[in-house]
Amino acid sequence: MAAQRRIDLVLDSVKRLLRIGATGNLLNLLQKQHPADLAQIFSDLQDKEREAAFSLLAERNGRLAMEAKALQALGIGVAGINANDAASYPEDSFENMKAFAAEHGIAFPYLVDPSQQTARAYGAVCTPDFFGYNADLELQYRGRLDASKTTPIPGAIRELYEAMAQIAETGRGPEQQIPSMGCSIKWKAA
């Protein structure tokens, strides 16, 4: 399917989902788009539509920053690693990610993995992909941010926060862990 045709189809879907109020499906669709395509989609939306769609994305990113700050308050270290191929996807460059972090209140070290060796060593598959380690550097949590997935649910279980608090207290992660979901890592061509 031609790139423009695909973008047009996504744009139509975004408008329809906004119209019927299907925010969960809308957020899921938006998160699967490449940032360059997302920029084009946003430019084609009416102001009110653009504002509604952007609010959904900003709210999700704000939740990540909030949880990281809460973990840091418990004395738990937090770091982010960007392994996306910035040469092929310049919107994922380190400079753009610094601007993104500042805009969304991300107050933890945000590292870049230009070789993608770190992401491969961890077995990372999507963004965000969470890894929680105990004091002995043993992996104890490989799950999602919270139970609301892509649509914020009031009172949702804060899975990352609860798991990391448990790990800090006991050294062991929860038995039940649900994998994270998000956009695929933008791997370099082999």
N, C-alpha and C positions, 0 to 999 in steps of 0.2 A: 504494500500500500504506500503510495507516495506520501512523503512527510507532511505536505500541506493538507492533504486529504485527511490524514490521521488527526492533525491538529484541529481541523474543522469539525471532525466527529467528536473529539473531546470537548471542544468549545460548546457544541450543541448539547452534549451531555451535562456539562457544568451548568448551563443555563436552565436545563430541565430540572436538574436536582435542586438548584436554588429555588426554582418556582414551586416545587412540591415540598420543600423543606426537608429533604433527605440528607441531613448534614453528615451522617456517618458515611454514607456512600460517597458524598461529595469530597470529604476529607481524604478518604481512601483513594479516590481517583486523582485528586490533586497531588498527593504524595508520591504517586507512581510516575509523575511526569518529570522529564528532564528539565532542569532549571531554565534552559534557553526556550524550550517549548512553553513552559509555564509563563515566562515573561510575555511571550506572544499571545497566549490565551488571555492573560490579565489585561493586556493592552486592547484586546477586542471586546472586553466586557464593558457594560455601562458602569458609571461611577458607583451606583448602589450595589450592583452585583459584585464589582471588584472589592468593595469594602467588606461585604459579607464573606466572600471567599477568603480574603486576606485575614480577616479576624479569626477564622477557623484555624488557619495555619499558624498565626501568631500565638493563639491560645495554646496550641500543642507545644510549640517551642518554649513558651513561657513556663509550662509545667516542668519541662526538663531542667530549666534554670532554677526553679523553685526547689525541686527535689535535690539538686546538687548542693544548694546552699544549706538545706536541712541536714544533709549528710555531713557536710563540712562542720556544721555546728556540733555534731556528735564526735568530731575528731576523725572522721573518715575521709581519707584522701580521694579526690575525684580528678580525673583527667579525661580529655577527649582526644581522639586521634582521627585525623582526616586522611584517609587512604585513597580518595578518589583521584583519578588520572587528570590532573590539572592541565596537562599539555593538550589533551583532547577536549577537555571541558573547562575552559578558562574561568567560567563562573564559579568553579570550585577551587580557585586558586587560594593560596594562603592569605593574600591581601583581602580577597572577598570574604573569606571565612572570618578574618579578624573583624571586618565591618559587621558581619552577621552576628558574631558573638557580642559585640558592643551593643548592637541594636536590640538584642534579645536578653541582655542582662546576664550573659554567661560569664561567671566569675570563677572559672577554674582553668588550669592550664589546657590549652588547645594546641595540640601538636600536629605536625604534618609528617606523613609517611610516604615520601615521593617514590621510594623503591617498591612499596606495597609489601615488603618482606614481613613487617610487623603484623599487618592484617592477615596475611597468609599463615603466619606462625600461630596466631590466635584462632584461626578458623573463622574469622569474621565473614558474614555473608550479606549484611544489610546495614543501613544507617537509620536509626542508631542500633547498635548491637552492644548489649551490656555484659560486662565480665566483672564479677565480684570476687575478690581474693581475701583470704584471712591473713593474719599476721605472719604465717609461715609461707606466704605466697602460693597457697594451694587454692585452685579455682573452686569456689563454693556456690557461685550464682551465675547462671547464664540464662537470663530471662528478660522479661519486658519491663517497661517503666511502670505501668499500672494496669489494672483490670479493665480500664475503659477503652483500651486499644486505640482506635483513631478518633472516637467521639468521646469527649469528656463526659463522664457520668458523675453527678454529685455523689460524694461519699464512696467513690471507687476505692478498692483496695490498692494501697500504694505498695505494689509488689517490690520494686527496687529498694525503696526506703526500708520496708519491713525486713527484707532479706538481709540488707547490709547491717541494720541495727542488730539483728540476730547473730550475724557473723561476728560483729564487733564484740558481742557479749559472750558467745559460746564457741566461736571458731568454726562453727558449722553452718552451712546454708540450709534453707528449707528443702524438704524432700520433694515437694511438688513445685515444678518450675515450668512456666509456659514461655516458649521462645518469643523473642522480640520480633516485631514486624516493621518493615519500612522499605525504603527504596534499596535496590541492589547496589552494591559497591560498584563504582565505575572502574572496572579493571582495565589495565593497559592491554593492548593487543599483544598476543603471544609472539 
